[in-house]
Amino acid sequence: MTVRLTDFYADWCGPCKTQDPILEELEADYEDVEFAKVDVDEEQEVANEYQVRSLPTLVIENDDGIVERFVGVTQRGDLEDALQDAGA
């Protein structure tokens, strides 16, 4: 099963910069998870498709669809729990 974590961010977003180190640690530890970053300023159509209204927004999905959505800076433990629920 494919598990993906998508980070919707913008360069001007302070909380997004706070989220980055947490995501970098997760990416190093979860080699079987696909990590994607979407700059909402450059890819507005994708952000609209996922109904992103605030930043950062993190979406965890698997082959069945969206498993969890987080808005705002999210701690590592919460992300790990959601990744495990998604099948990682």
PDB file of N, CA, C and O in Angstrom, chain B, residues numbered from 101:
ATOM      1  N   MET B 101       0.843  -1.180   0.000  1.00  0.00           N
ATOM      2  CA  MET B 101       0.000   0.000   0.000  1.00  0.00           C
ATOM      3  C   MET B 101       0.885   1.240   0.000  1.00  0.00           C
ATOM      4  O   MET B 101       1.847   1.325   0.764  1.00  0.00           O
ATOM      5  N   THR B 102       0.563   2.179  -0.841  1.00  0.00           N
ATOM      6  CA  THR B 102       1.308   3.426  -0.918  1.00  0.00           C
ATOM      7  C   THR B 102       0.766   4.412   0.112  1.00  0.00           C
ATOM      8  O   THR B 102      -0.441   4.642   0.194  1.00  0.00           O
ATOM      9  N   VAL B 103       1.667   4.986   0.891  1.00  0.00           N
ATOM     10  CA  VAL B 103       1.302   6.023   1.855  1.00  0.00           C
ATOM     11  C   VAL B 103       2.059   7.282   1.467  1.00  0.00           C
ATOM     12  O   VAL B 103       3.261   7.249   1.207  1.00  0.00           O
ATOM     13  N   ARG B 104       1.322   8.408   1.432  1.00  0.00           N
ATOM     14  CA  ARG B 104       1.944   9.678   1.055  1.00  0.00           C
ATOM     15  C   ARG B 104       1.569  10.753   2.063  1.00  0.00           C
ATOM     16  O   ARG B 104       0.429  10.829   2.522  1.00  0.00           O
ATOM     17  N   LEU B 105       2.553  11.582   2.399  1.00  0.00           N
ATOM     18  CA  LEU B 105       2.330  12.765   3.219  1.00  0.00           C
ATOM     19  C   LEU B 105       2.630  13.967   2.341  1.00  0.00           C
ATOM     20  O   LEU B 105       3.744  14.123   1.841  1.00  0.00           O
ATOM     21  N   THR B 106       1.633  14.811   2.158  1.00  0.00           N
ATOM     22  CA  THR B 106       1.808  16.017   1.344  1.00  0.00           C
ATOM     23  C   THR B 106       1.783  17.233   2.250  1.00  0.00           C
ATOM     24  O   THR B 106       0.865  17.413   3.049  1.00  0.00           O
ATOM     25  N   ASP B 107       2.795  18.054   2.113  1.00  0.00           N
ATOM     26  CA  ASP B 107       2.955  19.290   2.885  1.00  0.00           C
ATOM     27  C   ASP B 107       2.581  20.460   1.982  1.00  0.00           C
ATOM     28  O   ASP B 107       3.276  20.744   1.007  1.00  0.00           O
ATOM     29  N   PHE B 108       1.486  21.135   2.305  1.00  0.00           N
ATOM     30  CA  PHE B 108       1.090  22.348   1.592  1.00  0.00           C
ATOM     31  C   PHE B 108       1.660  23.527   2.358  1.00  0.00           C
ATOM     32  O   PHE B 108       1.364  23.709   3.539  1.00  0.00           O
ATOM     33  N   TYR B 109       2.482  24.332   1.685  1.00  0.00           N
ATOM     34  CA  TYR B 109       3.233  25.387   2.358  1.00  0.00           C
ATOM     35  C   TYR B 109       3.368  26.600   1.440  1.00  0.00           C
ATOM     36  O   TYR B 109       2.949  26.574   0.283  1.00  0.00           O
ATOM     37  N   ALA B 110       3.963  27.664   1.986  1.00  0.00           N
ATOM     38  CA  ALA B 110       4.376  28.826   1.202  1.00  0.00           C
ATOM     39  C   ALA B 110       5.677  29.344   1.812  1.00  0.00           C
ATOM     40  O   ALA B 110       5.906  29.225   3.016  1.00  0.00           O
ATOM     41  N   ASP B 111       6.521  29.918   0.962  1.00  0.00           N
ATOM     42  CA  ASP B 111       7.817  30.421   1.436  1.00  0.00           C
ATOM     43  C   ASP B 111       7.664  31.512   2.491  1.00  0.00           C
ATOM     44  O   ASP B 111       8.522  31.646   3.364  1.00  0.00           O
ATOM     45  N   TRP B 112       6.592  32.292   2.427  1.00  0.00           N
ATOM     46  CA  TRP B 112       6.385  33.407   3.352  1.00  0.00           C
ATOM     47  C   TRP B 112       5.744  32.976   4.676  1.00  0.00           C
ATOM     48  O   TRP B 112       5.547  33.808   5.563  1.00  0.00           O
ATOM     49  N   CYS B 113       5.422  31.704   4.817  1.00  0.00           N
ATOM     50  CA  CYS B 113       4.676  31.183   5.973  1.00  0.00           C
ATOM     51  C   CYS B 113       5.627  30.805   7.110  1.00  0.00           C
ATOM     52  O   CYS B 113       6.380  29.839   6.992  1.00  0.00           O
ATOM     53  N   GLY B 114       5.596  31.558   8.202  1.00  0.00           N
ATOM     54  CA  GLY B 114       6.445  31.279   9.359  1.00  0.00           C
ATOM     55  C   GLY B 114       6.204  29.912   9.975  1.00  0.00           C
ATOM     56  O   GLY B 114       7.164  29.175  10.202  1.00  0.00           O
ATOM     57  N   PRO B 115       4.938  29.537  10.260  1.00  0.00           N
ATOM     58  CA  PRO B 115       4.688  28.208  10.820  1.00  0.00           C
ATOM     59  C   PRO B 115       5.151  27.076   9.901  1.00  0.00           C
ATOM     60  O   PRO B 115       5.508  25.999  10.378  1.00  0.00           O
ATOM     61  N   CYS B 116       5.147  27.311   8.602  1.00  0.00           N
ATOM     62  CA  CYS B 116       5.630  26.283   7.667  1.00  0.00           C
ATOM     63  C   CYS B 116       7.112  26.016   7.902  1.00  0.00           C
ATOM     64  O   CYS B 116       7.566  24.876   7.803  1.00  0.00           O
ATOM     65  N   LYS B 117       7.860  27.062   8.212  1.00  0.00           N
ATOM     66  CA  LYS B 117       9.289  26.908   8.483  1.00  0.00           C
ATOM     67  C   LYS B 117       9.513  26.133   9.783  1.00  0.00           C
ATOM     68  O   LYS B 117      10.496  25.404   9.916  1.00  0.00           O
ATOM     69  N   THR B 118       8.599  26.295  10.736  1.00  0.00           N
ATOM     70  CA  THR B 118       8.664  25.538  11.988  1.00  0.00           C
ATOM     71  C   THR B 118       8.378  24.065  11.738  1.00  0.00           C
ATOM     72  O   THR B 118       8.958  23.198  12.393  1.00  0.00           O
ATOM     73  N   GLN B 119       7.484  23.776  10.792  1.00  0.00           N
ATOM     74  CA  GLN B 119       7.099  22.400  10.482  1.00  0.00           C
ATOM     75  C   GLN B 119       8.198  21.640   9.744  1.00  0.00           C
ATOM     76  O   GLN B 119       8.316  20.423   9.888  1.00  0.00           O
ATOM     77  N   ASP B 120       8.998  22.348   8.960  1.00  0.00           N
ATOM     78  CA  ASP B 120       9.997  21.706   8.098  1.00  0.00           C
ATOM     79  C   ASP B 120      10.923  20.714   8.803  1.00  0.00           C
ATOM     80  O   ASP B 120      11.075  19.595   8.314  1.00  0.00           O
ATOM     81  N   PRO B 121      11.551  21.072   9.932  1.00  0.00           N
ATOM     82  CA  PRO B 121      12.473  20.109  10.558  1.00  0.00           C
ATOM     83  C   PRO B 121      11.773  18.823  11.005  1.00  0.00           C
ATOM     84  O   PRO B 121      12.367  17.746  10.955  1.00  0.00           O
ATOM     85  N   ILE B 122      10.525  18.929  11.436  1.00  0.00           N
ATOM     86  CA  ILE B 122       9.773  17.744  11.856  1.00  0.00           C
ATOM     87  C   ILE B 122       9.567  16.826  10.652  1.00  0.00           C
ATOM     88  O   ILE B 122       9.735  15.611  10.753  1.00  0.00           O
ATOM     89  N   LEU B 123       9.203  17.415   9.518  1.00  0.00           N
ATOM     90  CA  LEU B 123       8.982  16.617   8.311  1.00  0.00           C
ATOM     91  C   LEU B 123      10.274  16.009   7.794  1.00  0.00           C
ATOM     92  O   LEU B 123      10.275  14.881   7.302  1.00  0.00           O
ATOM     93  N   GLU B 124      11.370  16.743   7.901  1.00  0.00           N
ATOM     94  CA  GLU B 124      12.662  16.212   7.458  1.00  0.00           C
ATOM     95  C   GLU B 124      13.062  14.997   8.285  1.00  0.00           C
ATOM     96  O   GLU B 124      13.584  14.025   7.740  1.00  0.00           O
ATOM     97  N   GLU B 125      12.820  15.041   9.609  1.00  0.00           N
ATOM     98  CA  GLU B 125      13.121  13.897  10.465  1.00  0.00           C
ATOM     99  C   GLU B 125      12.261  12.696  10.071  1.00  0.00           C
ATOM    100  O   GLU B 125      12.757  11.574   9.971  1.00  0.00           O
ATOM    101  N   LEU B 126      10.967  12.942   9.850  1.00  0.00           N
ATOM    102  CA  LEU B 126      10.076  11.851   9.467  1.00  0.00           C
ATOM    103  C   LEU B 126      10.499  11.229   8.145  1.00  0.00           C
ATOM    104  O   LEU B 126      10.496  10.008   7.992  1.00  0.00           O
ATOM    105  N   GLU B 127      10.859  12.073   7.199  1.00  0.00           N
ATOM    106  CA  GLU B 127      11.261  11.574   5.884  1.00  0.00           C
ATOM    107  C   GLU B 127      12.481  10.665   5.995  1.00  0.00           C
ATOM    108  O   GLU B 127      12.590   9.676   5.270  1.00  0.00           O
ATOM    109  N   ALA B 128      13.396  10.998   6.901  1.00  0.00           N
ATOM    110  CA  ALA B 128      14.588  10.177   7.093  1.00  0.00           C
ATOM    111  C   ALA B 128      14.237   8.833   7.738  1.00  0.00           C
ATOM    112  O   ALA B 128      14.894   7.827   7.472  1.00  0.00           O
ATOM    113  N   ASP B 129      13.209   8.816   8.579  1.00  0.00           N
ATOM    114  CA  ASP B 129      12.853   7.611   9.324  1.00  0.00           C
ATOM    115  C   ASP B 129      11.836   6.718   8.614  1.00  0.00           C
ATOM    116  O   ASP B 129      11.766   5.520   8.889  1.00  0.00           O
ATOM    117  N   TYR B 130      11.052   7.290   7.705  1.00  0.00           N
ATOM    118  CA  TYR B 130      10.000   6.527   7.027  1.00  0.00           C
ATOM    119  C   TYR B 130      10.306   6.441   5.534  1.00  0.00           C
ATOM    120  O   TYR B 130       9.754   7.190   4.728  1.00  0.00           O
ATOM    121  N   GLU B 131      11.188   5.521   5.185  1.00  0.00           N
ATOM    122  CA  GLU B 131      11.618   5.393   3.795  1.00  0.00           C
ATOM    123  C   GLU B 131      10.512   4.860   2.889  1.00  0.00           C
ATOM    124  O   GLU B 131      10.558   5.056   1.674  1.00  0.00           O
ATOM    125  N   ASP B 132       9.518   4.188   3.469  1.00  0.00           N
ATOM    126  CA  ASP B 132       8.440   3.610   2.668  1.00  0.00           C
ATOM    127  C   ASP B 132       7.288   4.594   2.420  1.00  0.00           C
ATOM    128  O   ASP B 132       6.319   4.250   1.744  1.00  0.00           O
ATOM    129  N   VAL B 133       7.385   5.800   2.956  1.00  0.00           N
ATOM    130  CA  VAL B 133       6.357   6.828   2.771  1.00  0.00           C
ATOM    131  C   VAL B 133       6.831   7.825   1.728  1.00  0.00           C
ATOM    132  O   VAL B 133       7.985   8.255   1.748  1.00  0.00           O
ATOM    133  N   GLU B 134       5.933   8.193   0.810  1.00  0.00           N
ATOM    134  CA  GLU B 134       6.235   9.234  -0.172  1.00  0.00           C
ATOM    135  C   GLU B 134       5.969  10.594   0.477  1.00  0.00           C
ATOM    136  O   GLU B 134       4.893  10.827   1.027  1.00  0.00           O
ATOM    137  N   PHE B 135       6.945  11.474   0.410  1.00  0.00           N
ATOM    138  CA  PHE B 135       6.784  12.822   0.938  1.00  0.00           C
ATOM    139  C   PHE B 135       6.742  13.795  -0.228  1.00  0.00           C
ATOM    140  O   PHE B 135       7.590  13.747  -1.120  1.00  0.00           O
ATOM    141  N   ALA B 136       5.753  14.675  -0.214  1.00  0.00           N
ATOM    142  CA  ALA B 136       5.609  15.665  -1.286  1.00  0.00           C
ATOM    143  C   ALA B 136       5.410  17.034  -0.659  1.00  0.00           C
ATOM    144  O   ALA B 136       4.811  17.172   0.408  1.00  0.00           O
ATOM    145  N   LYS B 137       5.929  18.042  -1.350  1.00  0.00           N
ATOM    146  CA  LYS B 137       5.730  19.423  -0.913  1.00  0.00           C
ATOM    147  C   LYS B 137       5.030  20.178  -2.045  1.00  0.00           C
ATOM    148  O   LYS B 137       5.415  20.080  -3.210  1.00  0.00           O
ATOM    149  N   VAL B 138       3.997  20.930  -1.675  1.00  0.00           N
ATOM    150  CA  VAL B 138       3.251  21.712  -2.659  1.00  0.00           C
ATOM    151  C   VAL B 138       3.275  23.169  -2.217  1.00  0.00           C
ATOM    152  O   VAL B 138       2.706  23.529  -1.186  1.00  0.00           O
ATOM    153  N   ASP B 139       3.941  24.000  -3.013  1.00  0.00           N
ATOM    154  CA  ASP B 139       3.952  25.445  -2.778  1.00  0.00           C
ATOM    155  C   ASP B 139       2.619  25.993  -3.283  1.00  0.00           C
ATOM    156  O   ASP B 139       2.363  26.005  -4.487  1.00  0.00           O
ATOM    157  N   VAL B 140       1.774  26.445  -2.361  1.00  0.00           N
ATOM    158  CA  VAL B 140       0.418  26.855  -2.748  1.00  0.00           C
ATOM    159  C   VAL B 140       0.417  28.082  -3.654  1.00  0.00           C
ATOM    160  O   VAL B 140      -0.545  28.301  -4.391  1.00  0.00           O
ATOM    161  N   ASP B 141       1.469  28.876  -3.611  1.00  0.00           N
ATOM    162  CA  ASP B 141       1.551  30.041  -4.497  1.00  0.00           C
ATOM    163  C   ASP B 141       1.818  29.614  -5.940  1.00  0.00           C
ATOM    164  O   ASP B 141       1.361  30.266  -6.879  1.00  0.00           O
ATOM    165  N   GLU B 142       2.551  28.528  -6.112  1.00  0.00           N
ATOM    166  CA  GLU B 142       2.897  28.061  -7.450  1.00  0.00           C
ATOM    167  C   GLU B 142       1.924  27.018  -7.988  1.00  0.00           C
ATOM    168  O   GLU B 142       1.783  26.865  -9.201  1.00  0.00           O
ATOM    169  N   GLU B 143       1.256  26.306  -7.093  1.00  0.00           N
ATOM    170  CA  GLU B 143       0.365  25.216  -7.509  1.00  0.00           C
ATOM    171  C   GLU B 143      -1.009  25.376  -6.864  1.00  0.00           C
ATOM    172  O   GLU B 143      -1.471  24.509  -6.123  1.00  0.00           O
ATOM    173  N   GLN B 144      -1.651  26.508  -7.164  1.00  0.00           N
ATOM    174  CA  GLN B 144      -2.941  26.811  -6.554  1.00  0.00           C
ATOM    175  C   GLN B 144      -4.015  25.794  -6.906  1.00  0.00           C
ATOM    176  O   GLN B 144      -4.887  25.506  -6.085  1.00  0.00           O
ATOM    177  N   GLU B 145      -3.965  25.245  -8.120  1.00  0.00           N
ATOM    178  CA  GLU B 145      -4.994  24.276  -8.509  1.00  0.00           C
ATOM    179  C   GLU B 145      -4.938  23.022  -7.646  1.00  0.00           C
ATOM    180  O   GLU B 145      -5.977  22.450  -7.315  1.00  0.00           O
ATOM    181  N   VAL B 146      -3.738  22.591  -7.281  1.00  0.00           N
ATOM    182  CA  VAL B 146      -3.606  21.415  -6.412  1.00  0.00           C
ATOM    183  C   VAL B 146      -4.102  21.761  -5.011  1.00  0.00           C
ATOM    184  O   VAL B 146      -4.805  20.968  -4.384  1.00  0.00           O
ATOM    185  N   ALA B 147      -3.740  22.930  -4.528  1.00  0.00           N
ATOM    186  CA  ALA B 147      -4.203  23.363  -3.203  1.00  0.00           C
ATOM    187  C   ALA B 147      -5.727  23.456  -3.173  1.00  0.00           C
ATOM    188  O   ALA B 147      -6.351  23.082  -2.180  1.00  0.00           O
ATOM    189  N   ASN B 148      -6.318  23.945  -4.238  1.00  0.00           N
ATOM    190  CA  ASN B 148      -7.778  24.030  -4.309  1.00  0.00           C
ATOM    191  C   ASN B 148      -8.411  22.647  -4.332  1.00  0.00           C
ATOM    192  O   ASN B 148      -9.438  22.415  -3.694  1.00  0.00           O
ATOM    193  N   GLU B 149      -7.794  21.732  -5.067  1.00  0.00           N
ATOM    194  CA  GLU B 149      -8.306  20.364  -5.140  1.00  0.00           C
ATOM    195  C   GLU B 149      -8.373  19.727  -3.751  1.00  0.00           C
ATOM    196  O   GLU B 149      -9.307  18.987  -3.443  1.00  0.00           O
ATOM    197  N   TYR B 150      -7.372  20.023  -2.919  1.00  0.00           N
ATOM    198  CA  TYR B 150      -7.324  19.490  -1.560  1.00  0.00           C
ATOM    199  C   TYR B 150      -7.999  20.413  -0.545  1.00  0.00           C
ATOM    200  O   TYR B 150      -7.956  20.150   0.657  1.00  0.00           O
ATOM    201  N   GLN B 151      -8.611  21.476  -1.016  1.00  0.00           N
ATOM    202  CA  GLN B 151      -9.342  22.439  -0.177  1.00  0.00           C
ATOM    203  C   GLN B 151      -8.467  23.000   0.939  1.00  0.00           C
ATOM    204  O   GLN B 151      -8.884  23.058   2.096  1.00  0.00           O
ATOM    205  N   VAL B 152      -7.263  23.408   0.588  1.00  0.00           N
ATOM    206  CA  VAL B 152      -6.336  23.994   1.545  1.00  0.00           C
ATOM    207  C   VAL B 152      -6.734  25.444   1.779  1.00  0.00           C
ATOM    208  O   VAL B 152      -6.804  26.234   0.838  1.00  0.00           O
ATOM    209  N   ARG B 153      -6.996  25.790   3.035  1.00  0.00           N
ATOM    210  CA  ARG B 153      -7.415  27.145   3.395  1.00  0.00           C
ATOM    211  C   ARG B 153      -6.446  27.831   4.345  1.00  0.00           C
ATOM    212  O   ARG B 153      -6.438  29.058   4.448  1.00  0.00           O
ATOM    213  N   SER B 154      -5.619  27.035   5.047  1.00  0.00           N
ATOM    214  CA  SER B 154      -4.655  27.572   6.005  1.00  0.00           C
ATOM    215  C   SER B 154      -3.348  26.826   5.847  1.00  0.00           C
ATOM    216  O   SER B 154      -3.316  25.707   5.335  1.00  0.00           O
ATOM    217  N   LEU B 155      -2.268  27.454   6.292  1.00  0.00           N
ATOM    218  CA  LEU B 155      -0.940  26.866   6.166  1.00  0.00           C
ATOM    219  C   LEU B 155      -0.272  26.766   7.524  1.00  0.00           C
ATOM    220  O   LEU B 155      -0.508  27.606   8.393  1.00  0.00           O
ATOM    221  N   PRO B 156       0.560  25.750   7.720  1.00  0.00           N
ATOM    222  CA  PRO B 156       0.715  24.603   6.836  1.00  0.00           C
ATOM    223  C   PRO B 156      -0.480  23.659   6.950  1.00  0.00           C
ATOM    224  O   PRO B 156      -1.134  23.586   7.990  1.00  0.00           O
ATOM    225  N   THR B 157      -0.748  22.950   5.878  1.00  0.00           N
ATOM    226  CA  THR B 157      -1.711  21.854   5.875  1.00  0.00           C
ATOM    227  C   THR B 157      -0.972  20.597   5.455  1.00  0.00           C
ATOM    228  O   THR B 157      -0.269  20.581   4.445  1.00  0.00           O
ATOM    229  N   LEU B 158      -1.139  19.551   6.239  1.00  0.00           N
ATOM    230  CA  LEU B 158      -0.507  18.264   5.951  1.00  0.00           C
ATOM    231  C   LEU B 158      -1.605  17.257   5.680  1.00  0.00           C
ATOM    232  O   LEU B 158      -2.545  17.129   6.464  1.00  0.00           O
ATOM    233  N   VAL B 159      -1.488  16.542   4.572  1.00  0.00           N
ATOM    234  CA  VAL B 159      -2.478  15.536   4.203  1.00  0.00           C
ATOM    235  C   VAL B 159      -1.779  14.188   4.099  1.00  0.00           C
ATOM    236  O   VAL B 159      -0.800  14.031   3.369  1.00  0.00           O
ATOM    237  N   ILE B 160      -2.300  13.222   4.844  1.00  0.00           N
ATOM    238  CA  ILE B 160      -1.781  11.858   4.786  1.00  0.00           C
ATOM    239  C   ILE B 160      -2.825  11.020   4.079  1.00  0.00           C
ATOM    240  O   ILE B 160      -3.994  10.994   4.466  1.00  0.00           O
ATOM    241  N   GLU B 161      -2.377  10.327   3.022  1.00  0.00           N
ATOM    242  CA  GLU B 161      -3.313   9.501   2.269  1.00  0.00           C
ATOM    243  C   GLU B 161      -2.660   8.177   1.896  1.00  0.00           C
ATOM    244  O   GLU B 161      -1.438   8.033   1.894  1.00  0.00           O
ATOM    245  N   ASN B 162      -3.530   7.213   1.579  1.00  0.00           N
ATOM    246  CA  ASN B 162      -3.068   5.927   1.074  1.00  0.00           C
ATOM    247  C   ASN B 162      -3.905   5.573  -0.145  1.00  0.00           C
ATOM    248  O   ASN B 162      -4.608   6.427  -0.686  1.00  0.00           O
ATOM    249  N   ASP B 163      -3.837   4.333  -0.578  1.00  0.00           N
ATOM    250  CA  ASP B 163      -4.547   3.924  -1.785  1.00  0.00           C
ATOM    251  C   ASP B 163      -6.057   4.094  -1.664  1.00  0.00           C
ATOM    252  O   ASP B 163      -6.755   4.196  -2.673  1.00  0.00           O
ATOM    253  N   ASP B 164      -6.562   4.125  -0.431  1.00  0.00           N
ATOM    254  CA  ASP B 164      -8.002   4.267  -0.198  1.00  0.00           C
ATOM    255  C   ASP B 164      -8.457   5.721  -0.161  1.00  0.00           C
ATOM    256  O   ASP B 164      -9.659   5.987  -0.182  1.00  0.00           O
ATOM    257  N   GLY B 165      -7.517   6.672  -0.106  1.00  0.00           N
ATOM    258  CA  GLY B 165      -7.869   8.088  -0.052  1.00  0.00           C
ATOM    259  C   GLY B 165      -7.233   8.770   1.149  1.00  0.00           C
ATOM    260  O   GLY B 165      -6.267   8.267   1.723  1.00  0.00           O
ATOM    261  N   ILE B 166      -7.786   9.923   1.526  1.00  0.00           N
ATOM    262  CA  ILE B 166      -7.235  10.710   2.627  1.00  0.00           C
ATOM    263  C   ILE B 166      -7.541  10.025   3.953  1.00  0.00           C
ATOM    264  O   ILE B 166      -8.686   9.683   4.246  1.00  0.00           O
ATOM    265  N   VAL B 167      -6.489   9.832   4.747  1.00  0.00           N
ATOM    266  CA  VAL B 167      -6.611   9.200   6.054  1.00  0.00           C
ATOM    267  C   VAL B 167      -6.711  10.269   7.135  1.00  0.00           C
ATOM    268  O   VAL B 167      -7.501  10.140   8.070  1.00  0.00           O
ATOM    269  N   GLU B 168      -5.910  11.323   7.006  1.00  0.00           N
ATOM    270  CA  GLU B 168      -5.868  12.366   8.032  1.00  0.00           C
ATOM    271  C   GLU B 168      -5.409  13.679   7.411  1.00  0.00           C
ATOM    272  O   GLU B 168      -4.636  13.704   6.453  1.00  0.00           O
ATOM    273  N   ARG B 169      -5.907  14.764   7.984  1.00  0.00           N
ATOM    274  CA  ARG B 169      -5.528  16.111   7.552  1.00  0.00           C
ATOM    275  C   ARG B 169      -5.206  16.917   8.809  1.00  0.00           C
ATOM    276  O   ARG B 169      -5.964  16.919   9.780  1.00  0.00           O
ATOM    277  N   PHE B 170      -4.066  17.600   8.766  1.00  0.00           N
ATOM    278  CA  PHE B 170      -3.646  18.439   9.885  1.00  0.00           C
ATOM    279  C   PHE B 170      -3.493  19.871   9.386  1.00  0.00           C
ATOM    280  O   PHE B 170      -2.953  20.104   8.305  1.00  0.00           O
ATOM    281  N   VAL B 171      -3.969  20.820  10.172  1.00  0.00           N
ATOM    282  CA  VAL B 171      -3.826  22.230   9.836  1.00  0.00           C
ATOM    283  C   VAL B 171      -3.054  22.894  10.973  1.00  0.00           C
ATOM    284  O   VAL B 171      -3.410  22.753  12.143  1.00  0.00           O
ATOM    285  N   GLY B 172      -1.998  23.616  10.618  1.00  0.00           N
ATOM    286  CA  GLY B 172      -1.131  24.225  11.622  1.00  0.00           C
ATOM    287  C   GLY B 172       0.053  23.315  11.903  1.00  0.00           C
ATOM    288  O   GLY B 172       0.124  22.192  11.403  1.00  0.00           O
ATOM    289  N   VAL B 173       0.973  23.809  12.704  1.00  0.00           N
ATOM    290  CA  VAL B 173       2.167  23.030  13.037  1.00  0.00           C
ATOM    291  C   VAL B 173       1.730  21.790  13.809  1.00  0.00           C
ATOM    292  O   VAL B 173       1.002  21.876  14.797  1.00  0.00           O
ATOM    293  N   THR B 174       2.188  20.645  13.338  1.00  0.00           N
ATOM    294  CA  THR B 174       1.781  19.356  13.909  1.00  0.00           C
ATOM    295  C   THR B 174       3.006  18.633  14.447  1.00  0.00           C
ATOM    296  O   THR B 174       4.042  18.560  13.786  1.00  0.00           O
ATOM    297  N   GLN B 175       2.874  18.107  15.642  1.00  0.00           N
ATOM    298  CA  GLN B 175       3.994  17.438  16.291  1.00  0.00           C
ATOM    299  C   GLN B 175       4.262  16.069  15.675  1.00  0.00           C
ATOM    300  O   GLN B 175       3.376  15.442  15.094  1.00  0.00           O
ATOM    301  N   ARG B 176       5.487  15.631  15.817  1.00  0.00           N
ATOM    302  CA  ARG B 176       5.932  14.377  15.216  1.00  0.00           C
ATOM    303  C   ARG B 176       5.075  13.186  15.648  1.00  0.00           C
ATOM    304  O   ARG B 176       4.698  12.364  14.813  1.00  0.00           O
ATOM    305  N   GLY B 177       4.768  13.086  16.926  1.00  0.00           N
ATOM    306  CA  GLY B 177       4.001  11.943  17.428  1.00  0.00           C
ATOM    307  C   GLY B 177       2.636  11.827  16.766  1.00  0.00           C
ATOM    308  O   GLY B 177       2.194  10.726  16.439  1.00  0.00           O
ATOM    309  N   ASP B 178       1.970  12.953  16.568  1.00  0.00           N
ATOM    310  CA  ASP B 178       0.665  12.940  15.907  1.00  0.00           C
ATOM    311  C   ASP B 178       0.792  12.478  14.460  1.00  0.00           C
ATOM    312  O   ASP B 178      -0.056  11.737  13.963  1.00  0.00           O
ATOM    313  N   LEU B 179       1.846  12.916  13.791  1.00  0.00           N
ATOM    314  CA  LEU B 179       2.071  12.505  12.403  1.00  0.00           C
ATOM    315  C   LEU B 179       2.412  11.022  12.329  1.00  0.00           C
ATOM    316  O   LEU B 179       1.943  10.318  11.435  1.00  0.00           O
ATOM    317  N   GLU B 180       3.227  10.548  13.266  1.00  0.00           N
ATOM    318  CA  GLU B 180       3.576   9.123  13.282  1.00  0.00           C
ATOM    319  C   GLU B 180       2.336   8.256  13.485  1.00  0.00           C
ATOM    320  O   GLU B 180       2.180   7.228  12.827  1.00  0.00           O
ATOM    321  N   ASP B 181       1.460   8.668  14.389  1.00  0.00           N
ATOM    322  CA  ASP B 181       0.222   7.909  14.628  1.00  0.00           C
ATOM    323  C   ASP B 181      -0.605   7.835  13.343  1.00  0.00           C
ATOM    324  O   ASP B 181      -1.113   6.773  12.984  1.00  0.00           O
ATOM    325  N   ALA B 182      -0.733   8.963  12.660  1.00  0.00           N
ATOM    326  CA  ALA B 182      -1.527   8.997  11.426  1.00  0.00           C
ATOM    327  C   ALA B 182      -0.869   8.171  10.320  1.00  0.00           C
ATOM    328  O   ALA B 182      -1.563   7.501   9.556  1.00  0.00           O
ATOM    329  N   LEU B 183       0.458   8.212  10.229  1.00  0.00           N
ATOM    330  CA  LEU B 183       1.154   7.404   9.232  1.00  0.00           C
ATOM    331  C   LEU B 183       0.923   5.913   9.490  1.00  0.00           C
ATOM    332  O   LEU B 183       0.715   5.144   8.552  1.00  0.00           O
ATOM    333  N   GLN B 184       0.959   5.512  10.751  1.00  0.00           N
ATOM    334  CA  GLN B 184       0.706   4.112  11.078  1.00  0.00           C
ATOM    335  C   GLN B 184      -0.726   3.726  10.748  1.00  0.00           C
ATOM    336  O   GLN B 184      -0.973   2.632  10.241  1.00  0.00           O
ATOM    337  N   ASP B 185      -1.686   4.628  11.034  1.00  0.00           N
ATOM    338  CA  ASP B 185      -3.089   4.367  10.686  1.00  0.00           C
ATOM    339  C   ASP B 185      -3.259   4.204   9.184  1.00  0.00           C
ATOM    340  O   ASP B 185      -4.125   3.463   8.718  1.00  0.00           O
ATOM    341  N   ALA B 186      -2.414   4.914   8.428  1.00  0.00           N
ATOM    342  CA  ALA B 186      -2.506   4.866   6.957  1.00  0.00           C
ATOM    343  C   ALA B 186      -1.838   3.618   6.385  1.00  0.00           C
ATOM    344  O   ALA B 186      -2.013   3.303   5.208  1.00  0.00           O
ATOM    345  N   GLY B 187      -1.075   2.910   7.212  1.00  0.00           N
ATOM    346  CA  GLY B 187      -0.441   1.683   6.745  1.00  0.00           C
ATOM    347  C   GLY B 187       1.052   1.752   6.585  1.00  0.00           C
ATOM    348  O   GLY B 187       1.653   0.855   5.993  1.00  0.00           O
ATOM    349  N   ALA B 188       1.670   2.800   7.101  1.00  0.00           N
ATOM    350  CA  ALA B 188       3.139   2.926   6.986  1.00  0.00           C
ATOM    351  C   ALA B 188       3.837   2.073   8.017  1.00  0.00           C
ATOM    352  O   ALA B 188       5.067   2.052   8.071  1.00  0.00           O
TER     353      ALA B 188
END
